[in-house]
Amino acid sequence: MYDVARPGPGNALEETSRIPALPAGDPPGATPARRPAAPTGPDYPAIQASPEFVSLRRRFRGFVFPMSFAFFAWYMTYVLLAAYAHDFMSRKVFGQVNVGILLGLGQFVSTALVTWLYLRYARRRLDPRVAELRARAGLGEEQRR
């Protein structure tokens, strides 16, 4: 049976046991190829160094870092309670519903709440400043990445 993993006898690598040499770059004496000019566009390093961008980044971090810390603390509290406070988590609240189930559902609710809070924050505090920066940089809606 033919082995597809093994090259056939007509393969140059198998016959010579070395990789064929490939030319690197233009041959000697040839005129170098003309490279197209770089497209003109916004000066991203200058935008990043601008005080407006620094302020925008500070506003973003001012929301995201504390909210991430708070959510992580809430999540770890739930995990630690589930691991070490069995009596507390198994306390019945009503019917077959216990504290653990309510706190677990609270994780989903808090995830949706954090998402909603961020969208609201971004719409009110970040997006208008981003639009100003784009306008100053000369980026229209059609040039957005």
Secondary structure, 3 states (H helix, E strand, C coil): CCCCCCCCCCCHHHHHCCCCCCCCCCCCCCCCCCCCCCCCCCCHHHHHHCHHHHHHHHHHHHHHHHHHHHHHHHHHHHHHHHHHCHHHHCCEEECCEEHHHHHHHHHHHHHHHHHHHHHHHHHHHHHHHHHHHHHHHCCCHHHCC
